[in-house]
Amino acid sequence: MKVFKNSTKQILIGLFIFLLSCQQTLFAEDGYELWLRYPPVENEVQSEHIKSLFSKVVIKDTSPTYAVIKDELGRAAKGLINKEIPFSNLVTSDVSLVIGTPTDFNEFKTSEIDNSLRSVGEDGYLIQYTEDAKTLMIVSNTPVGALYGAFYLLRIIQSNLQFQELLPIKASPKITDRILNHWDNLDRTVERGYAGFSIWDWHKLPGYIDQRYIDYARANASIGINGTVLTNVNANALVLTAPYIEKVKALADVFRPYGLKVYLTARFSSPIEIGGLETADPLNDEVRAWWKTKADEIYKSIPDFGGFLVKANSEGQPGPQNYDRTHADGANMLAAAVAPYNGIVIWRAFVYSHEVPDDRAKQANNEFEPLDREFMENVFIQVKNGPIDFQPREPFHPLFGAMSKTKLALELQITMEYLGQATNLVYLAPLFKECLDSKTFRPTKQSTVATVIDGSGFNQTQSVIAGVSNIGNDRNWTGHLFGQSNWYAFGRLAWDHALSSEKIADEWISLTFGNDNKMKQSISKIMMKSRESVVNYSTPLGLHHIMGRGHHYGPGPWVEGGRPDWTSLYYHRADSLGIGFDRTSTGSNALSQYAPEISQEWSDPKTCPEKYLLWFHHLPWSFKMNSGNPLWDELCYHYDTGIKSVGEIKKQWAELKSYIDHQRFHQVEMLLNTQEKEARWWRNSCLLYFQTFSKMEFPGNIEQPAGNLEYYKNLRFPYAPGIRPSW
Amino acid sequence: MKVFKNSTKQILIGLFIFLLSCQQTLFAEDGYELWLRYPPVENEVQSEHIKSLFSKVVIKDTSPTYAVIKDELGRAAKGLINKEIPFSNLVTSDVSLVIGTPTDFNEFKTSEIDNSLRSVGEDGYLIQYTEDAKTLMIVSNTPVGALYGAFYLLRIIQSNLQFQELLPIKASPKITDRILNHWDNLDRTVERGYAGFSIWDWHKLPGYIDQRYIDYARANASIGINGTVLTNVNANALVLTAPYIEKVKALADVFRPYGLKVYLTARFSSPIEIGGLETADPLNDEVRAWWKTKADEIYKSIPDFGGFLVKANSEGQPGPQNYDRTHADGANMLAAAVAPYNGIVIWRAFVYSHEVPDDRAKQANNEFEPLDREFMENVFIQVKNGPIDFQPREPFHPLFGAMSKTKLALELQITMEYLGQATNLVYLAPLFKECLDSKTFRPTKQSTVATVIDGSGFNQTQSVIAGVSNIGNDRNWTGHLFGQSNWYAFGRLAWDHALSSEKIADEWISLTFGNDNKMKQSISKIMMKSRESVVNYSTPLGLHHIMGRGHHYGPGPWVEGGRPDWTSLYYHRADSLGIGFDRTSTGSNALSQYAPEISQEWSDPKTCPEKYLLWFHHLPWSFKMNSGNPLWDELCYHYDTGIKSVGEIKKQWAELKSYIDHQRFHQVEMLLNTQEKEARWWRNSCLLYFQTFSKMEFPGNIEQPAGNLEYYKNLRFPYAPGIRPSW
């Protein structure tokens, strides 16, 4: 067959030789190993340090978690220095490393250790040398604390030539319950999942334990995540039936040694759907008894079951309001069922209705503030970082600080529903930090979102942070290799919200790509600017919720019709006079839900941070910005800066080719090309669309938006991932 | 937290140590590498042979396929002998291996080679030493032929200590178009797919080329598969729109160097759904023009596009009969559109309707036989192996041999919709062979299904065989590790249907697990009995279509209601008098569709092979079988033998632990436990159910069926894989 001309042939040959060159490390570096790669240590001094550290390791056989620690150290030693570790049960004089609790070793029963351990809690650990400086000790109150210590040690020996200088270490988490929320359905689709499908292979459970379950637990334990909600908040009652409880138990058994508790989402109408009752009224005795019996059944199989996560009376989900009961009535009923087992109920504050005339941004506060003092001790109200829905940028949610008698949990979204999903490189730590570090001024002048949720502002002993998972069955877990950095960052911030984004990026880069300084700095720069880049090319200056309908993939500033609060027009309110949502006292007055210090500053467009400007203000196209530019020009510059930034990232990445294995390098390279196209699509769509209102010229010094608005409006993505076609 | 008692704790520790021991080879042997593992050769003599064979390899740079050959040889050498191959362009005296066509090398332009090449066609190859026995040559008419030769060479050097003894080789495929049919939907669900989801990540195409695409092409090329239909026969017109053609093109570009052509399924109503026409009538000029233009558009992007596969007027799919036209009218319209490009149309014979009163088993013949002589040259009628639907055992389809003027293709199902899906170990080569080797007695007394479809009975120059893929995005591609053997067997039989099941198993075992003789024999025994085992515990003695409704997972002999031809009662016809479907002249007379030699033999229950007995006969429960047992007892023995056979397989597998890496061993071990449960579930359900008709005791010497029929009837599998919940 002679179909090709010679020139085409040459191009194809070239393409193929290139593609093949990317395959050489096929089984070595495809991203599956995450940040637990343990590549051979090339620096000899470092290698000797590690050899001597692992020359004789003492750890007991008394806990499955200790078996896990041994396994992980064994993997690390095999990878880093190609050695088997001699493990022992007994402390002798030649021991290099000893790991355990004071119950395990008399050597740990010193008053100094006892003192230190008192303040690190169940999950904390100490890493320090013995007095003679010959033996390193990882000491903790529980085996899981030791596991966290071991993972810390593995992290620093991979990242630091002089890791000994970091010792002694005393560490404990600031938040007690650090939980991934999987929006995974029983049919293995994942709502807002962009990395393939659910890693839970329900059909083959409980008999078949996929290797992924074990590696998932390892990855979570390595960054301190200690809880996982297996199922979607848009819940399915079937998961509470006996056959599924047996499957969940199989997972819980795998996860337990890694300190990872399982939780399930509870569909509020379960008593009707699988219980045969005629009501799910939380004050009905039969309903209450049904949930108690259900909890008993679950805890019989899974004694350390974490509890229930509930989305009720939100986006069509059933809830207590169906029976004219309050969210507190509903949450407390479930809380009573799990309380005997120390279980908790996590109740989402993400409620809004298009039938309520008030600004959607205000509705959670309207609903929940009056219920302060009404929730049981083991109820947490889980609040999204911002008042709308995981936008590229939102101000913090006004509920933080507004409920002093209720335990609040923070819900972050690791999966990037609105930030380009899995085709975009966006490092989310700066977004998470922006929320955590936000000053709430309540309950005290010093309060931040972080101190509200870690409970330190309220003397809480238990606290919850949740991240909506970006994990799927794609080989590299997260679709985009850099999506791994967001899973990592969530875990690290859940453990210690005081860590900086830069520090976390630095850790992740070392573990993911190695320790070359030039490479590390370059990747760090890419990561640190990536979030601002996507804000700029999609929703700058406080714009929000202007994405495509349903799939939320790409721009849709023109989206209108149907439920108003699911349109873009509801949020950007562009017209011939200007753009933005007036949430001051002349508008919806959402600002009144914040502390006075904030509402005062943000009420005046001159003092409102420009990054939130159009979130709170409707301003004329000619409004003069801090730069001196009129708003329209400034908007154009932001969009243009966004896409230019992606171009820079592409260039910086291209320069890293020699530092990174072919396959992972090429994966990111291909997706950066896609991201650049998508950034241009966002910019062109939004600017062409908003220009129909502003009627102003594009500034001459930006790349002129090309294409035709109608073309962009007519693009359709019927099988975009993360939604089911029938949704 | 002290939740566990000590004994539980010990069990958990034990479990964990066991689980961890399975992780040691995590990245080495998870099944992803299929039969292309290239493990280090331990035998020194063998290793020296390979080193000398690869000491200097000459191959040109003139084709992307040659780049692919170099890449594959390079991988193999790296894996097998840990060497880089020195490649060269020029034949010199020290060359060990030279690969190419006579166009590439003058050395190949001998009359002997010329002679041999004349009979091997586009895909065949010669492997032989030069006269001085110093240089091995792989010579072919096309680069793809050389690729097949290279894969053959790699296969034999891994399996045979004295591979030189097999030379010279002259090989060519018996069937020209060896095609996988993917029933993959655009939302990445896979109809009747049990290995996760579609490997086609449509959303990220064309920009992102997943490594899997390349490895998929390698795997197919290695066994001679040269075509792939990317989309489900229950087709979606969207794949024919410009954005999807661009995505398909990206895949075609990846696959081309591997000799793998892409095909698409064509939804018959596409001219309406995406073309804006008001009809899809195949005799309408606008419709015909629309398809011609569509074909032009596709071929402009994909010059070697294979053609269309069509399911029309079947199970709700649109087709020419919607317009009172014939299947020939529909197929010929599409055939005319692709004919200018040497494309083909593959039109499925799988048609039946519950509105037609005749036996479903007869309907394909009723429809298609009268259309013989009416199809264009480039139309193939694709016929399933049996007349119902991929049952564990069916007699061959009576259409084979019944149409002498029409090109028939064989459709086999690699994915095991009715054979336990991905939780069961079933080696399908014996099933495929049973069909291929069936004597049709038409067109000649010597004819078999194989000679009908390879075209040798009709002097056809082109021939088609199709296998419905079992491939998904599970790490090991096929869900069950042994599912790989069925992909492999399909490819090998498509190339050469004369190969024995044993020979193919032997090859696959060597490549998958190594060459230890004891191990090989043991695995071969497991594989060779596995298919009869599933027939016995699910549908022995010619029973068929008695599985659960919808999901087709597990037993459902009681299924009734709705479309009669989708019930079990339609097929087993059990009553107080007996069991089985009378397809003799006293019944549906389906037997009349076969050649007289067959219908005569099978019409008499005494001469009908017992394996087909209840397919063709309704017989009293007391009917005396060849064994002397009454039918009821014999039925019970078959079910019991089936489950005992699974027990034996489990035992045999357990004995192989030391021969197989931990992870793959454990994967299969877990699934064998599941399979044993499922076998028992099948046996108990069917025997308890049929006993309600036979009213006879179970023979005393079998394990007595336990459990309660109502319990089995009430089992539900709402999220069984392979179907969408909405189906």
HADDOCK unambig.tbl for C-alpha pairs under 7 A between the chains (distance, minus, plus):
assign (segid A and resid 3 and name CA) (segid B and resid 303 and name CA) 6.59 0.50 0.50
assign (segid A and resid 12 and name CA) (segid B and resid 64 and name CA) 6.60 0.50 0.50
assign (segid A and resid 13 and name CA) (segid B and resid 63 and name CA) 6.25 0.50 0.50
assign (segid A and resid 13 and name CA) (segid B and resid 64 and name CA) 4.46 0.50 0.50
assign (segid A and resid 16 and name CA) (segid B and resid 64 and name CA) 6.13 0.50 0.50
assign (segid A and resid 17 and name CA) (segid B and resid 67 and name CA) 6.26 0.50 0.50
assign (segid A and resid 20 and name CA) (segid B and resid 71 and name CA) 6.78 0.50 0.50
assign (segid A and resid 63 and name CA) (segid B and resid 13 and name CA) 6.28 0.50 0.50
assign (segid A and resid 64 and name CA) (segid B and resid 12 and name CA) 6.51 0.50 0.50
assign (segid A and resid 64 and name CA) (segid B and resid 13 and name CA) 4.43 0.50 0.50
assign (segid A and resid 64 and name CA) (segid B and resid 16 and name CA) 6.14 0.50 0.50
assign (segid A and resid 67 and name CA) (segid B and resid 17 and name CA) 6.25 0.50 0.50
assign (segid A and resid 71 and name CA) (segid B and resid 20 and name CA) 6.75 0.50 0.50
assign (segid A and resid 186 and name CA) (segid B and resid 719 and name CA) 6.44 0.50 0.50
assign (segid A and resid 187 and name CA) (segid B and resid 719 and name CA) 5.18 0.50 0.50
assign (segid A and resid 203 and name CA) (segid B and resid 720 and name CA) 6.07 0.50 0.50
assign (segid A and resid 207 and name CA) (segid B and resid 670 and name CA) 6.21 0.50 0.50
assign (segid A and resid 207 and name CA) (segid B and resid 674 and name CA) 6.20 0.50 0.50
assign (segid A and resid 208 and name CA) (segid B and resid 670 and name CA) 5.58 0.50 0.50
assign (segid A and resid 208 and name CA) (segid B and resid 671 and name CA) 6.45 0.50 0.50
assign (segid A and resid 303 and name CA) (segid B and resid 3 and name CA) 6.57 0.50 0.50
assign (segid A and resid 670 and name CA) (segid B and resid 207 and name CA) 6.22 0.50 0.50
assign (segid A and resid 670 and name CA) (segid B and resid 208 and name CA) 5.59 0.50 0.50
assign (segid A and resid 671 and name CA) (segid B and resid 208 and name CA) 6.47 0.50 0.50
assign (segid A and resid 674 and name CA) (segid B and resid 207 and name CA) 6.21 0.50 0.50
assign (segid A and resid 719 and name CA) (segid B and resid 186 and name CA) 6.48 0.50 0.50
assign (segid A and resid 719 and name CA) (segid B and resid 187 and name CA) 5.21 0.50 0.50
assign (segid A and resid 720 and name CA) (segid B and resid 203 and name CA) 6.08 0.50 0.50
